[in-house]
Amino acid sequence: MSKKKLTTTGGAPIASNQHSKTAGQRGPVLLEDYQLIEKLAHQNRERIPERVVHAKGWGAQGTLTITHDITKYTSAKIFDTIGKQTPMLARFSTVAGEQGAADAERDVRGFALKFYTEEGNWDLVGNNTPVFFIRDGYKFPDFIRTQKRHPKTNLRSPEAMWDFWSLVPESLHQVTILMSDRGIPVGPQYMNGYGSHTFSFYNKEGERYWVKFHFKTQQGHKHYTNEESVKVIGKSRETFQEELYGSIEKGDFPKWKMYVQIMPEMDAEKTSYNPFDLTKVWPHSDYPLIEVGELELNKNPDNYFQYIENAAFSPSNVVPGIGFSPDKVLQSRIFSYADAHRYRLGTHYEALPANKPVSEVNHYHKDGSMRFFDNNSGNPDAYYEPNSFNGPVEDESFAEPPMRISGDATRYGNETDDDFTQPGNLFRMFNDEQKQRLFNNIAEAMDGVSEEIIERQLKLFDKADPAYGAGVRKALGMVVA
């Protein structure tokens, strides 16, 4: 079998890929050796900035199959037929660690899904937890700084983490989940996924519903204890990737059941809690899970960089029938995610293979770095809008119905929010062994933290449940009255 010719990026054949061109056997390398220069220059540029958050990630391709009818809630075509399959891409990640961080660290896991629908890409960018540490995107940069390296020591700082958490009581629900057994999942297929935010559905009649998305693992939950994770990391820093990649290569395809919780639009004014608060869950007794379909990951990408590192997920990618909500963190992410991708990958990041829609794309965005595709309108005279040259036009039939939740614009506080009932309820769901592991995990994570911060955090545990605070005190070696 004849082999393909090795060439330069310009297509010129390369005679030797073993030796640089020199002036004589022992002379200096010549500047005219354009092949050497090209090779070295490309190596200098083969890395792109890692994600500021969720830098360490793993992913795969698959399908979403619809198994139940929810068309009375949404007009989104991805859900319009039972049995319908939509191709998709998933990326899982840790929040705090850099690209070289160990997989088996205690951290929240990102759970990002991109569905290539006939109406455009729908991205559901959530976590393996139904809540988060903050309820307002204004606090996100502050929170993330506590998870990253200290500006002087360049080390991770438990002092900073617990200082922030103890000063922001709304974080208690997420902290309790993070420090529980589910804080170190064995692999992506052994954890649930959640849209976390409140989104909205709207149907063909223009009726709006609030919605939360759930993906329940069919592989069962598997997690490491702190002690187990230390041993695992000592053997391999890539255990998540090994679990996910290995299972797909063997044909043991990871699967999740997809569910939604549905809330009628005006119920949002009746609930005792703010249904748009990212630190809160909706009780299943009030809004039960409704089964939608099955998510299956069945293909490892042929090129990790092309499809996983270049994957750009953003909550701003919605399709007709799916919309947003007044969730403050969601509103912030609608801007910040797409903006991060334009910085990290470039102006036209959504034309890259991992992000390119399967549906037709028509817009008037112009030029910019790496404009490597044709004029979208197909007509060089139609480069502005409105125009007289048959260029793409708006279609009012896709207008989203107005939200009926509104109010005066100001910087609202959260003085009436209850940050302790739901974390307390979660704590009381744990059995004695789970509670003890929670206490121990928190005590270990507080190692080296100043007494003032520990005491402030303990008072938050007390407010959730006195037994919660007492258990942590005992694990810390404190005297419990």
C-alpha positions as a printed Julia matrix, in Angstrom:
481×3 Matrix{Float64}:
   0.0    0.0    0.0
   1.44   3.38  -1.01
   1.72   5.93   1.78
   0.6    9.54   1.56
   3.28  12.19   0.99
   4.29  14.29   3.98
   3.78  17.99   3.11
   4.01  21.48   4.55
   0.81  23.27   5.53
   0.96  24.88   2.08
   0.92  21.45   0.44
   4.55  21.29  -0.68
   6.14  17.81  -0.38
   8.82  17.34   2.3
  12.01  15.52   1.27
  13.41  15.04   4.79
  11.7   15.2    8.18
  14.82  14.06  10.04
  17.44  16.77   9.6
  17.47  20.57   9.48
  19.29  22.38   6.66
  22.79  23.57   7.65
  25.73  25.3    6.03
  27.99  22.25   5.84
  28.11  19.13   7.97
  28.88  21.07  11.16
  27.66  24.54  10.2
  24.76  26.62  11.62
  21.12  26.06  10.72
  19.95  28.24   7.83
  17.06  30.7    8.14
  15.86  29.5    4.73
  14.85  26.14   6.23
  11.17  27.08   6.07
  10.15  23.49   6.86
  12.01  23.57  10.2
  10.62  27.02  11.01
   7.07  25.93  10.19
   7.39  22.84  12.37
   8.75  24.75  15.39
   6.32  27.65  14.95
   3.31  25.32  14.91
   4.5   23.57  18.05
   4.71  26.96  19.8
   1.07  27.56  18.9
  -0.54  24.16  19.4
  -1.96  25.07  22.81
  -4.89  27.4   23.34
  -5.84  29.04  26.66
  -7.4   26.56  29.03
 -10.84  27.35  30.37
 -10.76  29.71  33.36
 -13.23  27.36  35.05
 -13.85  23.69  34.21
 -10.42  23.37  32.57
 -10.03  19.61  33.2
 -12.62  17.76  31.17
 -13.67  14.52  29.5
 -16.27  13.96  26.82
 -17.97  11.76  24.27
 -20.58  11.77  21.53
 -23.98  10.13  21.62
 -27.72  10.45  21.13
 -30.86  11.55  22.95
 -33.87   9.32  22.27
 -37.33  10.64  23.19
 -39.45   8.07  25.02
 -42.34  10.15  26.4
 -44.59  12.94  25.08
 -44.08  16.42  26.59
 -45.39  18.42  23.61
 -48.12  20.01  25.74
 -45.36  21.91  27.53
 -42.96  22.79  24.69
 -42.95  23.28  20.94
 -39.24  22.4   20.67
 -38.9   19.96  17.79
 -36.3   17.87  19.61
 -39.23  16.55  21.71
 -41.93  16.37  19.01
 -41.91  12.62  18.3
 -41.56   9.55  20.49
 -38.58   7.56  19.24
 -36.86  10.61  17.75
 -33.07  10.57  18.07
 -30.9   13.67  18.18
 -27.08  13.55  17.96
 -25.29  15.21  20.86
 -21.94  15.89  22.49
 -21.21  15.73  26.23
 -18.37  17.19  28.27
 -17.8   16.52  31.97
 -15.32  18.46  34.06
 -14.08  19.55  37.46
 -14.63  23.19  38.44
 -11.42  24.22  40.18
  -8.55  22.15  38.81
  -6.28  23.08  35.93
  -5.92  20.84  32.86
  -3.27  18.75  34.61
  -5.21  18.32  37.86
  -6.08  14.85  39.12
  -9.51  13.55  38.17
 -10.37  12.05  41.57
 -10.39  15.29  43.56
 -13.35  16.41  45.65
 -15.13  18.95  43.49
 -18.38  19.75  41.74
 -18.51  18.2   38.26
 -19.66  20.04  35.17
 -22.29  18.22  33.1
 -22.52  19.98  29.71
 -24.63  18.73  26.81
 -24.88  19.99  23.22
 -27.82  18.75  21.14
 -27.56  19.2   17.36
 -31.24  19.8   16.6
 -32.93  20.65  13.31
 -33.67  24.13  14.73
 -30.11  24.87  15.85
 -27.9   23.85  18.76
 -29.42  23.52  22.2
 -26.82  23.59  24.99
 -27.72  22.47  28.49
 -24.77  23.5   30.64
 -25.17  22.24  34.19
 -23.49  20.27  36.95
 -23.79  16.95  38.76
 -25.62  18.83  41.53
 -29.1   20.43  41.38
 -27.92  23.61  43.16
 -24.85  25.85  43.3
 -22.91  27.95  45.83
 -24.39  31.34  44.87
 -27.71  32.78  43.75
 -26.39  35.88  41.96
 -23.88  35.89  39.1
 -22.35  39.04  40.57
 -20.62  36.78  43.12
 -19.29  34.22  40.64
 -15.84  35.79  40.06
 -15.37  36.08  43.83
 -16.36  32.49  44.44
 -14.08  31.14  41.7
 -11.11  33.07  43.07
 -11.49  31.13  46.32
 -11.23  27.87  44.37
  -8.13  28.89  42.44
  -4.58  29.51  43.62
  -3.63  32.1   46.24
  -1.88  35.09  44.58
   1.11  34.9   46.95
   1.56  31.21  47.77
   0.27  29.89  44.42
  -1.38  27.1   46.43
  -5.02  26.19  46.86
  -6.37  27.91  49.98
  -8.84  26.14  52.33
  -8.82  29.4   54.33
 -10.21  31.32  51.36
 -12.81  28.66  50.55
 -14.21  28.41  54.07
 -13.98  32.17  54.6
 -16.18  32.75  51.55
 -18.59  29.92  52.35
 -18.98  31.01  55.97
 -19.71  34.59  54.86
 -22.19  33.49  52.17
 -24.82  31.3   53.9
 -26.57  30.54  50.61
 -23.61  28.23  49.82
 -24.54  25.78  52.59
 -26.76  23.56  50.44
 -24.05  23.03  47.82
 -21.31  22.68  50.45
 -23.3   19.87  52.09
 -23.57  18.0   48.76
 -19.91  18.59  47.93
 -18.74  17.24  51.3
 -21.1   14.26  51.14
 -20.42  10.86  49.55
 -21.23  12.29  46.1
 -18.29  14.72  46.21
 -15.88  12.34  44.41
 -17.69  10.28  41.74
 -15.69   7.38  40.23
 -16.5    8.37  36.65
 -18.95  10.52  34.67
 -21.3    7.59  34.11
 -21.73   7.09  37.86
 -23.21  10.51  38.61
 -26.43  12.37  37.87
 -26.6   15.5   35.77
 -28.77  18.57  36.23
 -29.52  21.71  34.27
 -29.47  23.18  37.81
 -31.02  26.49  36.71
 -34.69  27.11  36.15
 -35.38  27.39  32.43
 -38.68  27.78  30.61
 -40.72  25.87  28.09
 -43.4   27.39  25.89
 -45.85  25.54  23.68
 -47.56  26.27  20.38
 -50.39  28.05  22.21
 -47.93  30.49  23.78
 -48.27  29.06  27.29
 -45.1   29.22  29.4
 -43.93  26.73  31.99
 -40.86  26.83  34.22
 -38.71  23.72  33.9
 -35.79  21.98  35.6
 -33.81  19.24  33.82
 -32.59  16.03  35.47
 -30.44  13.19  34.08
 -30.43  10.1   36.3
 -27.56   7.67  35.86
 -28.51   4.11  34.88
 -25.13   2.77  35.99
 -25.78   3.45  39.66
 -23.83   5.87  41.85
 -20.2    5.07  42.61
 -17.99   7.35  44.67
 -14.58   7.39  46.32
 -13.97   8.2   49.95
 -11.16  10.63  50.73
  -8.9    7.71  51.62
  -9.7    5.85  48.39
  -9.13   8.93  46.25
  -5.65   9.42  47.69
  -4.71   5.88  46.65
  -6.32   6.26  43.24
  -4.52   9.54  42.48
  -1.25   7.88  43.48
  -1.76   5.36  40.69
  -3.37   7.53  38.0
  -4.41  11.15  37.59
  -6.68  10.29  34.67
  -9.24   7.95  36.25
 -12.34   9.77  34.95
 -11.04   9.65  31.38
 -10.06   6.0   31.77
 -13.54   5.08  33.06
 -15.44   6.97  30.35
 -13.2    6.18  27.38
 -12.72   2.55  28.4
 -16.41   1.8   28.88
 -17.33   3.24  25.47
 -14.5    1.37  23.71
 -15.79  -1.88  25.24
 -19.32  -1.16  24.04
 -20.6   -0.58  27.57
 -22.33   2.67  26.66
 -23.19   5.02  29.56
 -26.87   5.93  29.78
 -29.01   8.39  31.68
 -32.78   8.77  31.96
 -33.86  12.31  31.19
 -36.6   13.89  33.32
 -38.13  17.34  33.74
 -39.92  19.08  36.55
 -42.67  21.38  35.28
 -44.08  24.41  37.11
 -46.98  26.44  35.66
 -45.82  30.01  35.03
 -47.84  31.76  37.73
 -46.93  29.17  40.41
 -43.66  31.08  40.7
 -45.55  33.77  42.62
 -46.99  31.25  45.08
 -44.05  29.14  46.26
 -42.58  29.8   49.7
 -39.1   29.77  48.15
 -37.82  31.63  45.1
 -38.05  29.05  42.28
 -35.4   30.98  40.32
 -32.85  30.73  43.17
 -29.97  28.46  42.09
 -29.36  27.43  45.72
 -32.84  25.87  45.96
 -34.46  22.68  44.67
 -38.12  22.19  43.85
 -39.7   19.54  46.11
 -40.56  16.48  44.03
 -43.78  16.14  46.02
 -44.95  19.44  44.51
 -43.39  19.08  41.06
 -42.73  15.4   40.33
 -40.24  14.12  37.8
 -41.69  13.57  34.32
 -39.75  11.15  32.14
 -38.66  12.47  28.74
 -36.05  10.21  27.16
 -32.75   8.39  27.31
 -29.3    9.84  26.84
 -26.62   7.45  25.58
 -22.91   8.09  24.97
 -21.73   5.66  22.3
 -18.69   7.17  20.54
 -15.3    8.42  21.62
 -14.25  11.33  19.38
 -11.5   10.51  16.9
  -9.66  13.66  17.96
 -10.04  14.81  21.58
  -8.8   18.35  20.93
 -11.1   18.91  17.97
 -14.3   17.77  19.67
 -13.8   18.13  23.43
 -11.2   20.87  23.94
 -12.81  22.93  21.16
 -16.34  22.24  22.4
 -18.0   25.49  23.41
 -21.16  25.18  25.5
 -23.3   28.19  26.38
 -26.76  28.65  27.94
 -27.34  31.27  25.23
 -27.81  28.41  22.76
 -31.53  27.73  22.94
 -34.08  26.73  20.31
 -37.75  27.68  19.78
 -39.82  26.19  22.6
 -37.06  26.56  25.21
 -36.25  29.82  26.98
 -34.77  31.4   30.06
 -36.01  32.52  33.49
 -35.26  35.35  35.94
 -32.55  33.15  37.54
 -29.79  35.72  38.21
 -26.91  33.29  37.72
 -28.39  31.99  34.47
 -28.79  35.54  33.18
 -25.09  36.17  33.87
 -24.01  32.94  32.2
 -25.97  33.77  29.03
 -23.38  36.51  28.47
 -20.24  35.18  30.1
 -20.05  31.73  28.51
 -20.3   32.86  24.89
 -17.91  35.71  25.65
 -15.38  33.27  27.14
 -15.49  31.16  23.97
 -14.92  34.17  21.72
 -11.82  34.94  23.76
 -10.52  31.37  24.06
 -11.37  29.95  20.62
 -11.98  33.02  18.44
 -14.73  35.08  16.9
 -16.15  32.24  14.82
 -15.95  29.45  17.4
 -19.42  28.16  16.54
 -18.26  27.23  13.03
 -15.74  24.71  14.42
 -16.75  21.05  13.92
 -17.66  20.45  17.59
 -19.97  23.47  17.67
 -21.31  23.66  14.12
 -25.1   23.23  13.93
 -26.6   20.63  11.62
 -29.3   23.16  10.76
 -28.83  25.92   8.2
 -26.95  28.98   9.51
 -27.66  32.45   8.07
 -26.43  35.7    9.59
 -24.7   38.96   8.76
 -21.75  38.72  11.15
 -18.74  39.94   9.23
 -15.05  39.1    8.87
 -12.81  38.82  11.95
 -10.02  36.41  12.78
 -10.21  32.97  11.14
 -13.23  33.67   8.92
 -12.72  30.33   7.17
 -16.22  29.76   5.77
 -18.24  31.27   2.93
 -20.55  34.25   3.0
 -23.55  32.78   4.81
 -26.2   34.48   2.67
 -24.93  32.9   -0.54
 -25.19  36.33  -2.16
 -22.21  38.72  -1.93
 -24.51  41.75  -2.36
 -26.59  40.79   0.69
 -24.11  41.73   3.39
 -26.41  43.98   5.49
 -30.05  43.96   6.58
 -32.58  45.0    5.39
 -31.49  44.56   1.79
 -33.05  44.22  -1.66
 -31.01  41.17  -2.65
 -32.96  38.28  -1.16
 -30.79  37.99   1.98
 -31.92  36.23   5.17
 -34.83  37.91   6.96
 -36.48  37.73  10.37
 -39.49  35.49  10.98
 -41.97  36.75  13.56
 -43.54  33.31  13.86
 -40.64  32.34  16.14
 -41.33  35.13  18.64
 -41.22  33.95  22.25
 -44.28  34.75  24.4
 -43.68  37.48  27.0
 -42.88  36.49  30.56
 -45.57  37.47  33.05
 -43.07  37.64  35.93
 -41.75  41.2   36.21
 -40.89  43.98  38.63
 -39.07  47.25  39.12
 -35.42  47.3   38.11
 -33.07  47.65  41.09
 -30.35  45.69  42.9
 -32.59  43.45  44.99
 -31.18  41.76  48.07
 -32.29  38.42  49.47
 -33.18  39.31  53.05
 -36.17  36.96  53.16
 -34.46  33.9   51.71
 -34.17  30.77  53.85
 -30.71  29.29  53.35
 -30.99  26.58  56.01
 -34.17  24.51  55.62
 -33.19  22.7   52.42
 -29.61  21.92  53.56
 -31.1   20.67  56.84
 -33.58  18.48  54.99
 -30.76  17.03  52.9
 -28.69  16.34  56.01
 -31.6   14.54  57.66
 -31.94  12.27  54.61
 -28.46  10.82  55.23
 -28.09   7.67  57.3
 -25.69   7.56  60.25
 -22.74   6.29  58.19
 -23.27   8.95  55.51
 -23.48  11.66  58.17
 -20.25  10.51  59.77
 -18.43  10.57  56.43
 -19.83  14.09  55.88
 -18.48  15.22  59.25
 -15.08  13.68  58.56
 -14.85  15.14  55.05
 -15.61  18.63  56.34
 -13.1   18.29  59.19
 -10.38  17.21  56.75
 -11.22  20.07  54.38
 -10.93  22.54  57.3
  -7.39  21.5   58.13
  -5.34  24.66  58.67
  -8.32  27.02  58.55
  -8.35  29.75  61.2
 -10.53  29.31  64.28
 -12.65  32.39  63.58
 -13.71  31.11  60.15
 -14.38  27.59  61.47
 -16.63  28.98  64.22
 -18.54  31.11  61.72
 -19.14  28.08  59.48
 -20.15  25.88  62.42
 -22.93  28.32  63.26
 -24.3   27.85  59.74
 -24.29  24.06  60.22
 -26.14  24.58  63.54
 -28.85  26.58  61.78
 -29.4   23.77  59.28
 -29.59  21.17  62.04
 -28.0   21.2   65.54
 -26.81  17.63  64.95
 -24.99  18.81  61.82
 -22.92  21.33  63.75
 -22.35  18.95  66.65
 -21.11  16.2   64.36
 -18.6   18.47  62.64
 -17.38  19.78  66.04
 -16.77  16.24  67.23
 -14.91  15.37  64.02
 -12.75  18.45  64.56
 -11.92  17.22  68.08
 -13.91  19.92  69.82
 -15.79  19.37  73.06
 -19.51  19.03  72.38
 -21.81  19.98  75.25
